[in-house]
Amino acid sequence: MGDLTEKMVRGLLHDAGEIEVFLSPRGREKACALSREFSCHVMPDNQAVVDAADIVLIGVRPKQLVELAQQVTLRRDQKLISLASGVSVIELRRLFDIQCCVRAILSYAAEINRATVAIFPADPEAQTLLRSLGNLVVLASETEFELATVSACMNGWFYFLLHDLQHWLVEKGLPPERARALVTSSMEDCAAYARHQDSLSIRDLGQSIATPGTFTAQGLEMLELHQANAAWNAACEVVFDALLTQSGRGDPEAH
Ligand SMILES: NC(=O)c1ccc[n+]([C@@H]2O[C@H](COP(=O)([O-])OP(=O)(O)OC[C@H]3O[C@@H](n4cnc5c(N)ncnc54)[C@H](OP(=O)(O)O)[C@@H]3O)[C@@H](O)[C@H]2O)c1
């Protein structure tokens, strides 16, 4: 039971209705803590988890998948949902010798049922289960899914952006809790309004705020001078390249 899986299981146990959860004994501390808090079972080994489950959820690191696959035999009718980044459906089918493999990616907000949950391919049963964790986005291809993985990394980067902005406000004299309330609420309201105004492009929305002569426009000019967008693009590119390389589809000509 790793960090992400723990949050996912917490979210599922809060909100997925009648489900029974069987946990691997690995990551023992977290698994035991969960089983004390909720009614879920820590099984003696991974095969016992597989034998008890209809859907097998895998949250190990990509490098740990081969070892895990050697420890278990899945039934032909079972479904596997993998969180392992950069490991394709074909590779999962090969490793676990079953047909029905679904990839999913989500954020820590799964714990409070507010995560962005991306899955590939479409699968009604997996969608029903994971929908309880937040906003479900079904991707149409494996490459789209790798792009969704980059987007999941953006979620992590947003915390650092929020931290930097909060830190600036605090340095200038705002108490930390009020600075935190302002930056987190501001990010939330931006996302909510962009959702509400979905007929406008996000750039147009920004431009409708940063009109000439405004303070927002003045700050934006400075961000552009420092090529803030180039730094974000570079971070996205490096992760996308790494994902394509790991999944064996790395082709510098492809993007
Ligand atoms: N963290 C994120 O925000 C995030 C975001 C997107 C995707 N992901 C993907 O999600 C997956 C999990 O990430 P994480 O951050 O939760 O990883 P993590 O905290 O490192 O957890 C990995 C867990 O896998 C367990 N494990 C290793 N080998 C195992 C085996 N053979 N059988 C059962 N359990 C085994 C480990 O148990 P031990 O402690 O006993 O070794 C550990 O608890 C990764 O593939 C990652 O690519 C993570």
The ligand as a Gaussian input file, in Angstrom:
#p B3LYP/6-31G(d) Opt

LIG

0 1
 N        2.240000       9.538000      -5.997000
 C        1.601000      10.149000      -6.991000
 O        1.145000      11.304000      -6.890000
 C        1.382000       9.434000      -8.305000
 C        0.764000      10.132000      -9.317000
 C        0.520000       9.482000     -10.495000
 C        0.878000       8.151000     -10.643000
 N        1.498000       7.489000      -9.660000
 C        1.828000       6.080000      -9.881000
 O        1.191000       5.346000      -8.857000
 C        2.005000       4.256000      -8.489000
 C        2.179000       4.276000      -6.983000
 O        2.808000       5.489000      -6.605000
 P        3.044000       5.803000      -5.072000
 O        3.559000       7.188000      -4.992000
 O        1.835000       5.440000      -4.280000
 O        4.226000       4.744000      -4.781000
 P        4.877000       4.326000      -3.407000
 O        4.408000       5.207000      -2.297000
 O        6.330000       4.114000      -3.641000
 O        4.194000       2.913000      -3.148000
 C        4.525000       1.759000      -3.791000
 C        4.008000       0.630000      -2.897000
 O        4.084000      -0.555000      -3.639000
 C        4.375000      -1.574000      -2.691000
 N        4.903000      -2.742000      -3.380000
 C        6.099000      -2.878000      -4.007000
 N        6.215000      -4.116000      -4.524000
 C        5.067000      -4.766000      -4.209000
 C        4.584000      -6.062000      -4.448000
 N        5.293000      -6.991000      -5.120000
 N        3.358000      -6.378000      -3.985000
 C        2.618000      -5.494000      -3.302000
 N        3.020000      -4.242000      -3.035000
 C        4.238000      -3.896000      -3.484000
 C        5.381000      -0.964000      -1.769000
 O        5.367000      -1.712000      -0.579000
 P        6.640000      -1.755000       0.416000
 O        6.584000      -0.417000       1.115000
 O        6.343000      -2.919000       1.299000
 O        7.848000      -1.925000      -0.465000
 C        4.811000       0.445000      -1.609000
 O        3.949000       0.486000      -0.501000
 C        3.327000       4.393000      -9.241000
 O        3.336000       3.472000     -10.293000
 C        3.303000       5.792000      -9.780000
 O        3.888000       5.806000     -11.068000
 C        1.756000       8.112000      -8.485000

